[in-house]
């Protein structure tokens, strides 16, 4: 047996190899653990690059810089949900509720009362007094005439009929025309933006004459202020206790006991407020309010007045107390509606 064979067969030789392998494995594991805790300068360099980019005006992305290439452009990511309100060009439907009027519905949808009447002639016959709870009304999305196409109609004839513009009809998105070949079939509904037609004569104004129960009272010029349509009843009761509207009585006598609250029928400006007993004219203590569209409301025979001339008032705001001052027999509210100086039947504008 030679010297080499003696060494390799010795017990200590195998023990030494075993311990050496074990030591190498342990050192390798320790090295890996140390590298993870303390990364090399090469792996840390992207962070430095991101920092330099930030200092140069380019924002760095926190938490991902160590994974970015050295020449990467780093930027913040902003999550944003953009919900854009889209205008509706479709005709909608509205079911009439208790307390509605054509005027209050028109205000709710920001269109003119005439637009609703024109779109619902089959139901209302151009008369706002025909409105009933439960009726389903067509509500156009814009002012104009919602028209059902008739045989032999043309764009030019319809535009002329409703004093409108052909291009406005063609280009209105709600009509959904193919502009390369606009075909409209008999029975189709078309929106005529800005169109108008004569109404059945439901909204006549009446000039005061003879013994009509009115009196001449001066009003103030108060300048501009908040105004709105007639939208609410001027008293708690919604019925009469005396005269109705007629050529001999250009207002209505609303039931209201002595001292009952009286309210502004719409937002407006007080142009008359007399609280002196009113014995110089038939209205007694009286308030007049200017509203939008040339409308004025008058509240007569009050026992007390709570507002002053040129004061702004809101719809439903208390303006006084019912009474029997002036030419009155028993407490009630004499209520008038005037349009551009002439008288309108209050039933047409008060909520149902």
Secondary structure, 3 states (H helix, E strand, C coil): CCHHHHHHCCHHHHHHHHHHHHHHHHHHHHHHHHHHHCCCHHHHHHHHHHHHHHHCCCCCCCCCHHHCCCCCCCCCCCCCCCCCCCCCCCCEEEECCCCCCHHHHHHHHCCCHHHHHHHCHHHHCCCHHHCCCCCEEEECCCCEEEEECCCCCCHHHHHHHCCCCHHHHHHCHHHCCCCCCCCCCCCCEEEEECCCCCCCCCCCCECCCCCCCCCCCCCCCCCCCCCCCECCCCECCCCECCCCCECCECCEEECCCCCCEEECCECEEEEEEECCCCCCCCCCEEEEEECHHHEEEEEEEECEECCCCCCEECCCCEEEECECCCCCCCCEEEEEEEECCEEECHHHCCCC
